[in-house]
Amino acid sequence: MCRPPERAAEETTVTPGAASFRLPPAVLAVAPFLDRRAWGAVAYVWLGFPLGLAWFIGLTVGFAAGVPLTLVWVGFLLLFLTVVGAWGAEGLERRLAMLLLGAQVPERRARPAGRETFRKWFGSVVGGPAFWKGLAFLFLRFPLGLAGWTISVIAFSFSLALLGAPIAVAVDAGEIHIPFWFVDTPLDALPIALVGLAGLIGTFHLHRGLGWAWARLAEALLGAGRVDSRRGPTDDRDSG
């Protein structure tokens, strides 16, 4: 019996996004730059230094100035603004980790059943564990982000410099002096470029490892409770 063409079309139609294409591990091993998560990790590592510096300065100034000024009531306003700003910064870091690293960060707090006043919201934020764990993440973002950013800059600079050796020799018509090796033509510089290519591949693998470590840290410190396995890495329905 022949099936109606409409029925057959429905059964053979593939829903967009139902199946995601993933490159084989062997391909990613030699070409990690084809992995979008690798580029996401690069972006996350490079954002670590400026964001970490901003969080460190803001939190340090806010708490250091707010605590002693509580004697004249101005400190309470500074502490309040610091807490609200820190909560927003934690939310931004949570979204970045989910978007760039694919981290599955649990909700920071439960969604209230009814309407919630600002006073109750503030009390639940300060009284919950998610805020204080997120605060630890923000303080760690600066030293760890600076270290990761420094390593990334050195690794990319070294690899790209070696990879571009043939171009440098051809354009500048110069010479590259290496112990026991004299390079004065682009053809002679090809082995150097191969070393640079290997270094670049290793650099992307390094960033994939850094991204994995940051994702695990974000999942541990930027949420409360367990990760809902039914949610995708970019599904963000955070109530706060």
Secondary structure, 3 states (H helix, E strand, C coil): CCCCHHHHHHHHCCCCCCCCCCCCHHHHHHCHHHCHHHHHHHHHHHHHHHHHHHHHHHHHHHHHHHCHHHHHCHHHHHHHHHHHHHHHHHHHHHHHHHHHHCCCCCCCCCCCCCCCCHHHHHHHHHHCHHHHHHHHHHHHHHHHHHHHHHHHHHHHHHHHHHHCHHHHHHHHCCCEEECCEEECCCCCCHHHHHHHHHHHHHHHHHHHHHHHHHHHHHHHHCCCCCCCCCCCCCCCCCCC
